[in-house]
């Protein structure tokens, strides 16, 4: 079994921290509101990253696919407000982490 590099658990802690911060920052907004899409994005990224931390290829590919979908949405949004509402607020960090996952993909089970 291949051990995950140090970057993986550190990024997992960052994702969990950012999920908590996003929930705390939006706690005054009504729950079924559009602003809660940020929480949904971060929750999906956190779950997939934790799955990738187990050196599972499906988790890594899921994280990469979610990052690509988020990046396409970011690049296609013509309006800054749409981009802020519908795109993850840590998209560039997700892109860098996806590149790291691509580097370690052959070592995963």
Secondary structure, DSSP 8 states (H G I E B T S, - for coil): -----HHHHHHHHHHHHHHHHHHHHTTTS-TTSGGGHHHHHHHHHHHHHHHHHTT-HHHHHHHHHHHHHHHHHHHH--SHHHHHHHS-TTHHHHHHHHHHHHHHGGG--
